[in-house]
Amino acid sequence: MVCGFSALFQTPIAAIFFIFEITRKKMRITKEIIFEFGIFLVSAYFSTKLSCYLGLEKFFVKIDFNFSDITFATITKLLIVEIVFILIGMFFVICQKYLKKIVLNNTTIIWMFLILFILISILTKFKYSSLGINLINTSLYKPAEIVYYDFILKLILTALCTAVGFSGGEVTPLFAIGASLGVVISLIFSLPTMIVVALGYCLVFASATKTYLTPIFLSLEVFGFKLMLIIIFSAVLLYLINKKYSIYSN
């Protein structure tokens, strides 16, 4: 898991904390933990370097802004935005689990959902199919092309696809959901698009996986240290709001 996450996203530190957070209920500093951390660290960096050597480009977008320009109104808006992202991550988990209950041992409904997914994909020219890298790139580099319903269609179709049995593939779609939602919210609250997209990228994923340290290091490795300083507060907010919902829990 560490190697796969770090190789694909080239975020070795985030990969280590992600694995620890989803596999351990309590993080106590013991000899075993230190030993595991050392192995994970070597494995993560080796995987990252290997994937880079094989031609996979590291995804990095530097988010730069001046903290002196941030006003009380901006902080208030960011607080609301962060809560929205956290709630959307929780909604994804609820939606996915609800759909899984509907299709449980019901072949007819599974086929109905599958046909529905295929039809919607054809009608939308497969815009919401696959991992959602297209939505991430559009959100960051061509935000004007994002429409207000992109995030919700990606959310519902991803939940639907995984519910009918195509397990896995939630992480990158969660990035896409958060990024595309970030464009919409940035317009509503008149906030810098890049900052809000980056926050959505990290927080929707973190909320849906119920990870509190991972988004901090993910933001550092993907968007730079300035966003990381904002995410630290967001992680505390996430801990207070979501202590139950995760795509990795029953």
C-alpha positions in Angstrom: 0.0 0.0 0.0 2.8 2.4 0.9 4.7 1.6 -2.4 1.5 1.9 -4.5 0.4 5.2 -3.0 3.9 6.8 -3.1 4.7 5.6 -6.6 1.4 6.7 -8.1 1.2 10.1 -6.4 4.9 10.6 -5.7 4.0 11.8 -2.1 6.1 9.4 0.1 5.5 11.2 3.4 1.8 11.4 2.9 1.8 7.7 1.8 3.4 6.7 5.1 1.0 8.6 7.3 -2.0 7.5 5.2 -1.2 3.8 5.7 -0.7 4.3 9.5 -3.9 6.2 9.9 -6.1 3.7 8.0 -4.6 0.6 9.5 -4.1 1.6 13.2 -6.8 2.9 15.6 -4.1 4.3 18.0 -0.7 5.7 17.2 1.6 4.9 20.1 5.4 5.3 19.8 6.8 1.9 20.2 9.8 0.0 18.9 7.5 -1.8 16.4 6.1 1.5 15.1 9.6 3.0 14.7 10.8 -0.1 12.9 7.7 0.0 10.6 8.1 3.7 9.9 11.7 3.1 8.8 10.8 0.3 6.4 7.9 2.4 5.1 10.1 5.4 4.6 12.7 3.5 2.6 10.0 1.7 0.6 8.1 4.9 -0.1 11.1 6.9 -1.3 12.4 4.0 -3.4 8.9 3.6 -5.1 8.8 7.3 -5.7 12.2 7.5 -7.3 11.5 4.3 -9.4 8.2 5.6 -10.8 10.0 8.9 -11.6 12.8 7.0 -13.3 10.2 5.1 -15.4 8.7 8.3 -16.7 5.9 9.2 -14.3 5.9 13.0 -13.8 5.4 14.3 -10.2 2.2 16.3 -9.8 3.1 19.5 -8.1 1.4 22.9 -8.2 2.9 25.6 -6.1 0.3 27.6 -4.2 1.7 31.0 -3.4 0.0 33.8 -1.5 0.9 36.5 1.0 -0.4 35.9 4.5 -0.5 39.6 5.1 -3.3 39.9 2.5 -5.5 37.6 4.5 -8.3 39.5 6.3 -10.7 38.4 9.0 -13.4 38.1 6.3 -11.2 35.8 4.3 -10.5 33.6 7.3 -14.3 33.4 8.0 -14.9 32.4 4.3 -12.1 29.8 4.4 -13.6 28.3 7.6 -17.0 27.9 5.9 -15.3 26.5 2.8 -13.4 23.9 4.8 -16.5 22.7 6.6 -18.2 22.3 3.2 -15.4 20.2 1.9 -15.4 18.0 5.0 -19.2 17.5 4.8 -18.9 16.6 1.1 -16.3 13.9 1.9 -18.7 12.5 4.5 -21.6 12.6 2.1 -19.6 10.6 -0.4 -19.1 7.9 2.2 -22.8 7.9 3.1 -23.8 7.8 -0.5 -21.5 4.9 -1.3 -22.5 2.8 1.7 -26.2 3.4 1.0 -25.9 2.3 -2.6 -24.0 -0.8 -1.6 -26.8 -1.7 0.7 -29.3 -1.3 -2.1 -27.4 -3.6 -4.5 -26.5 -6.2 -1.9 -27.3 -9.6 -3.3 -29.6 -8.1 -5.9 -28.4 -8.9 -9.4 -31.2 -7.0 -11.1 -30.5 -3.7 -9.4 -26.7 -4.2 -10.0 -27.4 -4.5 -13.8 -29.8 -1.5 -13.7 -27.2 0.7 -12.0 -24.5 -0.5 -14.4 -26.6 0.3 -17.4 -27.5 3.7 -15.9 -23.8 4.4 -15.4 -22.9 3.4 -18.9 -25.7 5.6 -20.4 -24.8 8.6 -18.4 -21.1 8.1 -19.3 -22.0 8.0 -23.0 -24.3 11.1 -22.8 -21.6 13.1 -20.9 -18.9 11.9 -23.4 -17.2 10.0 -20.6 -16.3 13.2 -18.7 -17.0 11.6 -15.4 -15.5 8.1 -16.1 -12.1 6.8 -15.1 -10.1 8.5 -12.3 -11.0 12.1 -12.9 -7.6 13.4 -13.8 -9.3 15.4 -16.5 -11.4 17.3 -13.9 -8.3 17.9 -11.7 -6.3 19.4 -14.6 -9.3 21.5 -15.7 -10.0 22.8 -12.2 -6.3 23.9 -11.8 -5.5 25.2 -15.3 -8.9 25.9 -17.0 -11.3 26.6 -14.2 -13.7 28.5 -16.5 -14.5 25.1 -18.1 -15.8 23.6 -14.9 -19.6 23.6 -14.5 -21.4 23.7 -11.2 -22.7 20.1 -11.4 -19.3 18.5 -12.3 -18.5 17.6 -8.7 -21.8 16.1 -7.8 -22.0 13.9 -10.9 -18.5 12.7 -10.3 -19.4 12.0 -6.7 -22.6 10.1 -7.5 -21.2 8.1 -10.4 -18.1 7.1 -8.5 -20.2 5.9 -5.5 -22.5 4.1 -8.0 -19.6 2.4 -9.8 -17.9 1.2 -6.7 -21.2 0.1 -5.2 -22.0 -2.3 -8.0 -18.8 -4.1 -7.5 -16.0 -2.2 -9.1 -14.1 -1.8 -5.8 -11.2 0.6 -5.5 -10.4 3.7 -7.4 -11.8 6.1 -4.9 -8.7 8.1 -4.0 -8.1 10.0 -7.3 -11.8 10.5 -7.9 -12.0 12.1 -4.4 -9.2 14.5 -5.5 -11.3 15.3 -8.6 -14.5 15.8 -6.6 -12.8 18.2 -4.2 -10.9 20.1 -7.0 -14.0 20.7 -9.2 -16.1 21.7 -6.1 -13.3 24.1 -5.2 -13.8 26.0 -8.5 -17.6 26.4 -7.8 -17.1 27.5 -4.2 -14.3 29.9 -5.0 -16.8 31.8 -7.3 -19.5 31.8 -4.6 -17.2 33.2 -1.9 -15.0 35.3 -4.2 -11.8 33.6 -3.0 -8.6 32.8 -5.0 -9.5 29.8 -7.2 -6.2 28.0 -6.9 -6.2 28.1 -3.1 -9.8 26.8 -2.8 -9.2 24.1 -5.5 -6.1 22.9 -3.6 -8.0 22.8 -0.3 -10.8 20.8 -1.9 -8.3 18.4 -3.4 -6.9 17.6 0.0 -9.9 17.9 2.3 -12.6 15.9 0.5 -10.1 13.0 0.2 -9.1 13.4 3.9 -12.7 13.6 5.1 -13.8 10.5 3.1 -10.9 8.5 4.4 -11.0 9.9 7.9 -7.3 10.8 7.9 -6.1 13.8 9.9 -2.4 13.9 9.4 -2.3 12.7 5.8 -3.8 15.9 4.3 -1.2 18.0 6.0 1.7 16.2 4.3 -0.3 15.7 1.1 -0.7 19.5 0.8 3.0 20.0 1.5 4.1 17.5 -1.2 1.6 18.6 -3.8 1.0 22.3 -3.2 3.9 23.6 -1.1 4.4 24.7 2.5 2.1 27.7 2.5 -1.0 25.7 1.9 0.2 23.2 4.5 -0.1 26.0 7.1 -3.8 26.4 6.3 -4.4 22.7 6.2 -3.1 22.2 9.7 -6.1 24.1 11.0 -8.4 22.3 8.6 -7.1 19.0 10.0 -8.1 20.0 13.5 -11.5 21.0 12.1 -11.8 17.6 10.3 -11.0 15.8 13.5 -13.8 17.6 15.4 -16.4 17.0 12.6 -15.7 13.6 11.2 -14.9 10.8 13.7 -17.1 8.1 12.1 -17.3 8.2 8.3 -14.7 6.5 6.2 -14.7 4.5 2.9 -12.4 2.0 4.7 -14.8 1.2 7.6 -17.9 -1.0 7.5 
